[in-house]
Amino acid sequence: MSGAVKTKALAAFVQQCLDPLPDDVLIDTHHNQLMRQARRLPWRKADAVTSLAMAEMDYLHAKSVHAQYVLEDEALDRSYSDQRTISVGRKRQAVADQIRVPAPDLLAVQWKREAAKDRYLPIGEDEVSKLIAADEAFLAAHPITKQPRRKRGLGDHH
């Protein structure tokens, strides 16, 4: 009888060895993390350009308001307003360029969705949709945890 038990145990062991592993065991999270990190530097560079363009636009607006109300200099106000109009175009181009940069994480994808709501951007809705879909596909194909994130309820915050 012990020979039959050993044979059954051996057969069960061999079957386990032949069964494919579950997908979550096969995920190489370190590789996926490196793949996402490779996208982080280009994203940060694009974000720096966008932030600078936005700051320039805000600065020129403040200078225009100051010239108009504090200095009461109409010519200077007009000059700053003209410069600001040009900076608005640079900001929109910077946002469009950043949307074209591959997203390193879901937060960047969300930023793209929000930024794309500006209908005056020099990028089409179709292109934005394709870029976001490509980002989402990449992020789904490169998870950095073996377990999917669970949704937090109101009582789960620490």
C-alpha positions in Angstrom: 0.0 0.0 0.0 2.8 2.4 0.7 4.1 2.0 -2.8 0.7 3.0 -4.2 0.6 6.1 -1.9 4.1 7.1 -3.0 3.1 6.7 -6.6 0.0 8.9 -6.1 2.0 11.5 -4.3 4.7 11.4 -7.0 2.0 11.7 -9.7 0.4 14.7 -7.9 3.8 16.4 -7.5 4.6 15.9 -11.2 1.2 17.3 -12.2 1.9 20.4 -10.1 5.2 20.8 -11.8 3.5 20.6 -15.2 0.7 23.1 -14.4 1.4 26.6 -15.5 2.0 29.2 -12.8 -0.6 31.8 -12.1 0.0 35.1 -14.0 0.6 37.1 -10.8 3.5 34.8 -9.9 5.1 35.4 -13.3 5.0 39.3 -13.1 8.5 40.7 -13.1 7.8 43.8 -11.0 11.4 45.0 -11.0 11.6 44.9 -14.8 8.3 46.8 -15.0 9.5 49.4 -12.5 12.6 50.0 -14.6 10.4 50.3 -17.7 8.3 52.9 -16.0 11.3 54.7 -14.6 12.7 55.0 -18.2 9.6 57.2 -18.9 10.0 59.3 -15.8 12.9 61.6 -16.9 11.4 62.6 -20.3 8.1 63.3 -18.4 9.9 65.5 -15.8 11.7 67.4 -18.6 8.4 68.1 -20.4 6.7 69.0 -17.1 9.5 71.5 -16.4 9.0 73.2 -19.8 5.2 73.3 -19.2 5.7 74.7 -15.7 8.1 77.4 -16.9 5.7 78.4 -19.7 2.8 78.7 -17.3 4.9 80.7 -14.8 6.0 83.1 -17.6 2.3 83.6 -18.6 1.3 84.3 -15.0 4.3 86.7 -14.6 3.4 88.7 -17.7 -0.2 88.9 -16.6 0.8 90.2 -13.2 3.2 92.7 -14.8 0.4 93.9 -17.1 -2.0 94.3 -14.2 0.7 96.2 -12.3 1.4 98.5 -15.2 -2.3 99.2 -15.7 -3.4 99.8 -12.2 -0.3 100.8 -10.2 1.8 102.5 -12.7 -1.1 103.6 -14.8 1.0 103.2 -17.9 -1.1 102.2 -20.8 1.8 101.6 -23.2 3.6 99.3 -20.8 0.4 97.5 -20.1 -0.1 96.9 -23.8 3.4 95.7 -24.1 3.0 93.1 -21.3 -0.3 92.1 -22.7 1.2 91.5 -26.1 4.0 89.4 -24.6 1.5 87.5 -22.5 -0.5 86.6 -25.7 2.7 85.1 -27.2 3.4 83.3 -23.9 -0.1 81.7 -24.0 0.8 80.1 -27.3 4.0 78.8 -25.9 2.2 77.4 -22.9 -0.3 75.6 -25.1 2.4 74.2 -27.2 4.3 73.0 -24.1 1.2 71.3 -22.8 0.6 69.6 -26.2 4.3 68.5 -26.3 3.9 67.1 -22.8 0.8 65.2 -23.7 2.9 63.5 -26.5 5.5 62.3 -23.9 4.8 58.7 -22.7 3.2 58.7 -19.2 5.2 57.1 -16.4 2.2 56.4 -14.2 -1.6 56.8 -13.9 -1.2 60.3 -12.3 0.4 61.5 -15.6 -2.4 59.9 -17.6 -4.9 61.8 -15.4 -2.9 65.0 -16.0 -3.1 64.5 -19.8 -6.9 64.0 -19.6 -7.3 67.3 -17.6 -4.8 69.2 -19.8 -6.5 68.1 -23.0 -9.7 69.8 -22.0 -8.2 73.1 -23.3 -9.8 73.2 -26.7 -7.2 75.6 -28.0 -4.3 73.2 -27.7 -2.4 72.5 -31.0 -3.2 68.8 -30.7 -6.2 66.9 -31.9 -8.6 65.0 -29.8 -8.0 61.8 -31.8 -4.2 62.1 -31.2 -4.8 62.7 -27.5 -7.1 59.6 -27.3 -4.6 57.4 -29.0 -1.7 58.6 -26.8 -3.8 58.0 -23.6 -4.9 54.6 -24.8 -1.2 53.7 -25.5 -0.2 54.9 -22.1 -2.9 52.9 -20.4 -2.0 49.8 -22.4 1.7 50.2 -21.4 0.9 50.7 -17.7 -1.5 47.7 -17.7 1.1 45.6 -19.3 3.8 46.7 -16.8 2.3 46.5 -13.3 4.6 47.2 -10.5 2.8 45.1 -7.9 1.6 41.5 -8.1 -1.7 42.3 -6.6 -4.1 44.7 -8.2 -4.8 47.8 -6.1 -8.0 47.6 -4.2 -10.4 50.5 -4.1 -10.3 52.3 -0.8 -13.5 52.9 1.0 -14.2 55.9 3.2 -13.2 54.1 6.3 -9.8 52.8 4.9 -7.9 56.1 5.3 -5.3 56.1 8.0 
